[in-house]
């Protein structure tokens, strides 16, 4: 019995580091459009930044470091960023998660798996043709939607105006 | 507060100014663009055609790649019925080197594209049509002496898995045209890669 306890403790000590490591792995939920939709119209005093991107989209990947900086700058305020990946579902484990780990992205990421895009693109914004990157920034009923890339300064300007008013 | 309203007004103005191009029912212009086989191709060269499946597409975009076999099938199904595919790469090849003319030639050869694969080197054609992403289809129908836009959008409603597509928009539109029926879905949106514009 004494041995048994020792073994248990030993196993526990051996596996603890692995448990910690596995917790640091990214949890990227895969959601359908119905589950995602509430993110588009939250009515509270938080400023939301919803960015549509994919690992295969070069201009998206290029602007992500600026989004990460913005997230760091505003994270202590009433601010929430969601990076909505439109990667193919089959690429989640082999591309998306390694990409997030390699680039140490801290903003929340979710994989939107909704192939029938024609039925939901207009719900995000009528002006969106479907090309990515595309970003929705809003606070209550004030919103800015943009198809195309953003610079840090452009993001900062829009967000700071929304947050302070 | 006034400043904020003005700001949002300007942002929305900038967005609406960017949206232009053809709508369903508009007359489309012909073009003369370099094909991967070295010839110049215009729609006027196709005397027998009843219309065209003009497809803005490219090498690098995973959405375009995912549709590659379906583009070939579409062409093979409809070319003899009078509606060939004409593929056009609208991307600036400096911004996206994977879409260079030589890479286009490689891909056309490797996949055995049965249709022309043209380069919009001046980036004028995609702007006139109003293509914003790849792939982006404009179905044209010859009516009297005009080429009239009859469908704009995606090929079908499942980019990831052709077998799960429940609506084949382009096929249905052509079939409606051939049967003299109204096209049920004449405009769709889809996720795609932005068209890479030359940096000034």
Interface residues (C-beta under 8 A of the other chain):
Chain A: X52 X54 X56 X57 X58 X59 X86 X88 X89 X90 X115 X116 X117 X118 X121 X122 X127 X128 X129 X130 X131 X132 X133 X142 X144 X145 X146 X147 X148 X158 X161 X165
Chain B: X1 X4 X7 X8 X11 X15 X16 X18 X19 X61 X62 X66 X96 X132 X133 X153 X154 X157 X158 X159 X160 X161 X164 X166 X188 X189 X190 X191 X192 X193 X194 X195 X196
